Amino acid sequence: MTGMPTSGMNVLALAGGVGGAKLADGLAHLLGERLTVAGNTGDDFEHLGFSISPDLDTVMYTLAGIANPELGWGIAGETWSFMEQVERLGGPVWFRLGDRDIATHALRTSRLRSGESLTAVTADLCRALGISARVVPMTDDRVRTMLETEDGPLAFQDYFVRLKCAVAVRSILFEGAEQANPNPALMAMRGEAAPQAIVICPSNPYLSIDPILAVPGLRDFIRETPAPVVAVSPIVAGAAIKGPAAKLMAELGHTVSAATVAEHYRGLVDALLIDEADAPLAEDIERMGMKPVVASTVMRSRADRITLAGLCLKVAQDLA
């Protein structure tokens, strides 16, 4: 949204997955170094000896302008010689690592094993890729998203990638979250350093945002910060733009609707952006104590990302 006054405006965004990364990219275009993106690390896991942070990498590659638009993960123009050789040698190929993507995982793994924090490693990777916004993991401690399914407990990547979300989910657990410490960089955003707006990107509420909010102190920090909290619904016309959000919502016993997203964020969010297709839900959302904002929320182009980001900032400024 060109011409909107964003100078001096510091913003915290919560993001994970493709939709979250797209809006973070729009925000980064408008704000640069005044944007901090808190990334979900519940998806992190170890594979073929590498420490992999899928949500952090999706945000990082998107902000760097090198994300693979066809796959929704990894690097554009990727080659696959490593995986071809892994397959030839009889190794697991259900989670594919591109040749250039492996450089990220190898460097991260080496530095984590030497005792460095995930925050420090992520900051250096972003700097090397020319990213001006600050991308920080929700915690430097180990948190793992586990899903209780009809076939028993599953680690997130087994559910999401290996089984392609084919099993029904009964409940979700964030293993290690209760013992985790919130990222000090996020907790330092208080007082004079407090953000002027907090944006919850259109990420999966259950799998990308809830892990962040499960880290002790982070939900309270968002609640207590005087800045307006603006969220964007990832559900449009009763369906998810990408990923298993709608399927998961139904399996957990909820109506697949932007109104359910509003209910999920009730008490935390001041305004919810919903798509024009969901305009009839505006009154229901308003009754939940948040301002409904009807807009075109599907981001098909870079211009769409920037426009939606600008609208989020304008809504936050109007609320402030």
C-alpha positions as CSV (number, residue, x, y, z in Angstrom):
1,M,0.0,0.0,0.0
2,T,2.1,2.8,-1.3
3,G,2.3,6.2,0.5
4,M,1.4,4.7,3.8
5,P,3.4,6.3,6.7
6,T,5.6,3.5,8.1
7,S,8.7,5.5,9.0
8,G,9.8,4.7,12.5
9,M,7.3,1.9,12.8
10,N,8.8,-1.2,14.4
11,V,6.8,-4.4,13.8
12,L,6.9,-7.9,15.1
13,A,5.5,-10.6,12.8
14,L,4.7,-14.2,13.8
15,A,5.2,-16.5,10.8
16,G,5.6,-20.0,9.6
17,G,4.9,-21.8,6.3
18,V,4.4,-20.4,2.9
19,G,1.5,-18.0,3.6
20,G,3.3,-16.6,6.6
21,A,6.5,-16.2,4.6
22,K,4.7,-14.3,1.8
23,L,3.2,-11.7,4.1
24,A,6.5,-11.4,6.0
25,D,8.1,-10.6,2.6
26,G,5.5,-7.9,2.0
27,L,6.2,-6.4,5.4
28,A,10.0,-6.6,4.9
29,H,9.6,-4.7,1.6
30,L,7.8,-1.8,3.5
31,L,9.8,-1.9,6.8
32,G,13.3,-3.4,6.1
33,E,15.3,-3.6,9.3
34,R,12.4,-2.3,11.4
35,L,10.7,-5.8,11.0
36,T,11.4,-8.7,13.3
37,V,10.0,-12.1,12.3
38,A,9.5,-14.7,15.0
39,G,9.7,-18.1,13.4
40,N,8.3,-21.4,14.4
41,T,10.8,-24.1,15.3
42,G,8.4,-26.8,16.3
43,D,8.9,-28.3,12.8
44,D,12.6,-28.6,13.3
45,F,14.1,-32.1,13.2
46,E,17.3,-34.0,12.5
47,H,17.6,-35.9,9.2
48,L,20.6,-37.5,7.5
49,G,22.7,-36.0,10.2
50,F,21.5,-32.4,9.5
51,S,19.7,-30.0,11.8
52,I,16.8,-28.8,9.7
53,S,14.6,-25.7,10.4
54,P,11.9,-25.8,7.7
55,D,9.8,-22.8,8.8
56,L,12.8,-20.6,9.5
57,D,14.2,-21.5,6.1
58,T,11.0,-20.9,4.2
59,V,10.8,-17.4,5.7
60,M,14.5,-16.8,5.1
61,Y,14.5,-18.0,1.5
62,T,11.3,-16.0,0.7
63,L,12.8,-12.8,2.2
64,A,15.9,-13.4,0.2
65,G,13.9,-13.8,-3.0
66,I,15.3,-17.3,-3.7
67,A,12.4,-19.5,-2.6
68,N,11.1,-22.2,-4.9
69,P,7.6,-20.9,-6.0
70,E,6.5,-24.3,-7.4
71,L,7.4,-26.5,-4.4
72,G,6.7,-23.9,-1.7
73,W,9.9,-24.9,0.1
74,G,13.6,-25.0,-0.7
75,I,15.5,-22.9,-3.3
76,A,14.5,-21.9,-6.8
77,G,16.4,-23.6,-9.6
78,E,17.5,-26.4,-7.3
79,T,19.4,-29.5,-8.4
80,W,19.1,-33.0,-6.7
81,S,22.3,-34.9,-7.2
82,F,22.7,-35.5,-3.5
83,M,19.2,-37.1,-3.2
84,E,19.8,-39.2,-6.3
85,Q,22.9,-40.6,-4.7
86,V,21.2,-41.1,-1.3
87,E,18.5,-43.1,-3.2
88,R,21.1,-45.1,-5.1
89,L,22.8,-46.0,-1.8
90,G,19.4,-47.1,-0.2
91,G,18.9,-44.1,2.0
92,P,15.6,-42.4,2.9
93,V,14.4,-40.0,0.3
94,W,10.9,-39.1,1.7
95,F,12.3,-35.7,2.8
96,R,14.1,-34.2,-0.1
97,L,17.1,-31.9,0.3
98,G,18.3,-29.9,-2.7
99,D,22.0,-29.5,-3.4
100,R,22.2,-25.8,-2.5
101,D,19.7,-26.1,0.4
102,I,22.1,-28.6,2.0
103,A,24.7,-25.8,2.4
104,T,22.3,-24.1,4.8
105,H,21.7,-27.3,6.8
106,A,25.4,-28.2,6.9
107,L,26.5,-24.8,8.2
108,R,23.7,-24.7,10.7
109,T,24.5,-28.2,12.0
110,S,28.2,-27.6,12.3
111,R,27.7,-24.3,14.2
112,L,25.0,-25.7,16.5
113,R,27.3,-28.6,17.4
114,S,30.1,-26.2,18.2
115,G,27.8,-24.6,20.8
116,E,26.4,-21.6,18.9
117,S,22.7,-20.7,19.3
118,L,20.1,-21.1,16.5
119,T,19.5,-17.3,16.9
120,A,23.1,-16.5,16.0
121,V,23.3,-18.9,13.1
122,T,20.0,-17.7,11.7
123,A,21.2,-14.0,11.9
124,D,24.4,-14.8,10.0
125,L,22.6,-16.8,7.3
126,C,20.1,-13.9,6.8
127,R,23.0,-11.4,6.6
128,A,24.8,-13.5,4.0
129,L,21.6,-13.7,1.9
130,G,21.1,-9.9,2.1
131,I,18.1,-9.9,4.3
132,S,17.6,-6.6,6.2
133,A,14.7,-7.8,8.4
134,R,15.6,-9.7,11.6
135,V,14.5,-13.3,11.6
136,V,14.6,-15.0,15.0
137,P,13.6,-18.5,16.2
138,M,10.9,-18.5,18.9
139,T,13.4,-20.2,21.2
140,D,16.9,-21.5,21.1
141,D,15.7,-24.6,23.1
142,R,14.4,-27.8,21.6
143,V,10.6,-27.8,21.0
144,R,9.0,-30.5,18.7
145,T,5.5,-30.5,17.4
146,M,4.0,-34.0,17.9
147,L,0.6,-35.1,16.6
148,E,-1.6,-37.7,18.3
149,T,-3.2,-39.5,15.3
150,E,-5.4,-42.5,14.7
151,D,-2.2,-44.5,14.2
152,G,-0.5,-43.2,17.3
153,P,1.9,-40.4,18.0
154,L,3.8,-38.9,15.0
155,A,6.6,-36.3,14.7
156,F,5.5,-33.4,12.6
157,Q,7.6,-34.1,9.5
158,D,6.5,-37.8,9.5
159,Y,2.9,-36.6,9.5
160,F,3.4,-33.6,7.1
161,V,5.9,-34.9,4.5
162,R,6.3,-38.7,4.8
163,L,2.6,-39.4,5.2
164,K,1.4,-36.3,3.4
165,C,-1.1,-35.5,6.2
166,A,-3.1,-38.7,5.3
167,V,-3.9,-39.7,8.9
168,A,-6.5,-38.1,11.1
169,V,-5.1,-35.9,14.0
170,R,-6.7,-36.2,17.4
171,S,-4.6,-33.7,19.3
172,I,-1.3,-31.7,19.1
173,L,1.5,-31.5,21.6
174,F,4.5,-29.2,21.7
175,E,7.1,-31.4,23.3
176,G,9.6,-29.4,25.3
177,A,7.7,-26.1,25.1
178,E,7.0,-25.9,28.8
179,Q,10.7,-26.1,29.6
180,A,11.8,-23.7,26.8
181,N,12.9,-20.2,27.2
182,P,11.6,-17.5,24.9
183,N,14.1,-15.9,22.6
184,P,15.8,-13.1,24.5
185,A,15.6,-10.9,21.4
186,L,11.8,-11.1,21.5
187,M,11.6,-10.5,25.3
188,A,13.8,-7.5,24.8
189,M,11.1,-5.8,22.8
190,R,9.6,-4.1,25.8
191,G,9.4,-0.5,26.9
192,E,11.0,1.9,24.3
193,A,11.9,-1.1,22.1
194,A,8.3,-2.3,22.0
195,P,6.8,-2.8,18.5
196,Q,4.2,-0.4,17.2
197,A,2.3,-3.4,15.7
198,I,2.2,-7.1,16.0
199,V,1.1,-9.1,12.9
200,I,0.1,-12.7,13.0
201,C,0.6,-13.9,9.4
202,P,-1.8,-16.2,7.6
203,S,0.1,-19.3,8.9
204,N,-1.5,-22.4,10.1
205,P,-2.8,-21.4,13.6
206,Y,-2.4,-24.9,15.1
207,L,1.0,-25.9,13.5
208,S,2.8,-22.6,12.9
209,I,1.5,-20.0,15.4
210,D,0.5,-22.2,18.4
211,P,4.0,-23.5,18.9
212,I,5.3,-20.0,19.2
213,L,2.6,-19.1,21.7
214,A,3.3,-22.3,23.6
215,V,6.7,-21.0,24.7
216,P,6.3,-19.6,28.2
217,G,6.1,-15.9,28.3
218,L,5.4,-15.2,24.6
219,R,1.6,-15.2,24.7
220,D,1.7,-13.0,27.7
221,F,4.2,-10.7,26.0
222,I,1.9,-10.3,23.1
223,R,-1.1,-9.8,25.3
224,E,0.6,-7.2,27.5
225,T,2.3,-5.2,24.7
226,P,0.3,-2.0,24.0
227,A,0.7,-2.4,20.3
228,P,-2.3,-3.5,18.3
229,V,-2.3,-7.1,17.2
230,V,-3.5,-7.7,13.7
231,A,-4.0,-11.3,12.2
232,V,-4.7,-12.5,8.7
233,S,-6.9,-15.6,8.3
234,P,-5.4,-18.5,6.4
235,I,-8.9,-19.8,5.8
236,V,-10.7,-18.4,2.8
237,A,-14.2,-19.5,1.8
238,G,-14.0,-22.6,4.0
239,A,-10.7,-23.8,2.6
240,A,-7.0,-23.4,3.3
241,I,-4.9,-21.6,0.7
242,K,-2.1,-24.1,1.2
243,G,-1.4,-26.9,3.6
244,P,-3.4,-29.0,6.1
245,A,-5.1,-26.2,8.1
246,A,-8.6,-26.9,6.9
247,K,-8.3,-30.7,7.3
248,L,-6.8,-30.3,10.7
249,M,-9.5,-27.9,11.8
250,A,-12.2,-30.4,10.8
251,E,-10.4,-33.3,12.5
252,L,-10.1,-31.3,15.8
253,G,-13.9,-30.8,15.7
254,H,-14.1,-27.2,14.4
255,T,-16.0,-25.7,11.6
256,V,-13.6,-24.8,8.7
257,S,-14.2,-21.1,8.7
258,A,-12.4,-17.7,9.2
259,A,-14.7,-17.4,12.2
260,T,-13.0,-20.4,13.8
261,V,-9.7,-18.6,13.2
262,A,-11.2,-15.6,15.0
263,E,-12.3,-17.8,17.9
264,H,-8.9,-19.4,18.1
265,Y,-7.2,-16.0,18.5
266,R,-9.9,-14.5,20.7
267,G,-8.5,-12.4,23.5
268,L,-5.2,-12.1,21.8
269,V,-6.0,-10.3,18.5
270,D,-7.5,-6.8,18.0
271,A,-8.3,-7.1,14.3
272,L,-8.7,-10.0,11.9
273,L,-8.3,-9.6,8.1
274,I,-10.6,-11.9,6.3
275,D,-11.1,-12.3,2.5
276,E,-13.9,-10.7,0.6
277,A,-15.4,-14.2,0.2
278,D,-15.9,-14.3,3.9
279,A,-17.5,-10.9,4.3
280,P,-20.7,-12.4,5.7
281,L,-18.7,-13.6,8.8
282,A,-17.7,-10.0,9.7
283,E,-20.5,-9.6,12.3
284,D,-19.7,-12.9,14.0
285,I,-16.1,-11.9,14.3
286,E,-17.0,-8.5,15.7
287,R,-19.1,-10.1,18.4
288,M,-15.9,-11.9,19.5
289,G,-14.4,-8.6,20.4
290,M,-12.1,-8.0,17.4
291,K,-12.4,-5.7,14.4
292,P,-13.1,-7.5,11.2
293,V,-11.4,-6.1,8.1
294,V,-12.6,-7.4,4.7
295,A,-10.0,-7.4,2.0
296,S,-8.5,-9.4,-0.8
297,T,-6.1,-11.7,1.2
298,V,-4.9,-14.2,-1.4
299,M,-1.4,-13.3,-2.3
300,R,-0.8,-14.4,-5.9
301,S,2.0,-11.9,-6.7
302,R,4.7,-9.8,-4.9
303,A,2.4,-6.8,-5.4
304,D,-0.3,-8.6,-3.5
305,R,2.1,-9.3,-0.6
306,I,3.0,-5.7,-0.3
307,T,-0.6,-4.5,-0.6
308,L,-1.8,-6.8,2.1
309,A,1.2,-5.9,4.3
310,G,0.4,-2.3,3.9
311,L,-3.2,-2.9,4.9
312,C,-2.1,-4.7,8.0
313,L,0.0,-1.7,9.0
314,K,-2.7,0.7,8.3
315,V,-5.2,-1.2,10.4
316,A,-2.7,-1.3,13.2
317,Q,-2.1,2.4,13.0
318,D,-5.9,3.1,12.9
319,L,-6.3,1.0,16.0
320,A,-3.5,2.7,17.8
